Amino acid sequence: MAFQSALAGIMLAAELVADAGKLRRGQMPVRTSLNMLQPLGTHLSFAVGKHPSGMCICQDRDYIAAYDGKYGAEQL
């Protein structure tokens, strides 16, 4: 739906402004969920842990090694 794409763009722009201006006080939530056919809730964003199956690319050792090699990221 077109309004979902528009909202995604607005949310991305807001994140870019918040990041560039160092306006964020705490850690970012991991997931934001909206049902565009329902009224907005009070809690839209929440933390989500990694899937226990290990089937996420973020848990793949080769991917992590390549990412660390390219960006010099540290393991958290």
N, C-alpha and C positions, 0 to 999 in steps of 0.2 A: 504494500500500500504506500502511496506517495507520502502521506503524512508521517509514516515511520521513518522514511529516508530523510525527510526534512528535520525531524526531531533528532535523529542520529547526528546530523550535521551540526545542529545547534549545540548538542551535548559535547561534541568534539571541539567545537570552537570555544566553548566555556572552559573545557579542560586545558586547552592551549593557553588561554588568557590566565587561568589560575596558576599554571605551571610557570609561565614566563614571568609573572609578577610575584612568584613565590608566596602566593596567598593561602596555600593549604597549610593548616596547622597540624594535621595528623596524617596517618597513613591512609592511602586510598582503599576504598572497599574493593573487593575482588569482582563483584557482580552487581549489576543494576538490572532490575526486571520491571517492565511496564506492560500492563495490559491496556492497549489503546482503545479497547471497547468498553472499559470500565472507568469509573472515576479514579483519580490519583489517590494512592494510599499514603500513609504517613511515613512508612519505611520502605524506600525504593531500593536502597543499596545494602548489601550485606556481604560478609566474608564467606568464602567457600574454600574448603580444603582441597588438596589434590586428590584425584580419584584413587582409591586404594588398589585398583587393578594394575596401576603403573602403565596404562595404555595411552597416556598423554605424552605428546612430543616434549613437553616441558620436563619430563622425567627420563627421557632417553639420554643415555650417557654419551653417545656419539654427537647428538645435537648439542648437549651442554658443553662438550669439549670444543666443538666448532664455534659456538657462540663465545665461549671464554677466549678462544684464540683470536677471534675477530674484534671483540669489544673489551677484552681484559676484565670481564665481570668476575666478581667474587661469589662463591657459594654462600647462601644465607643459611 
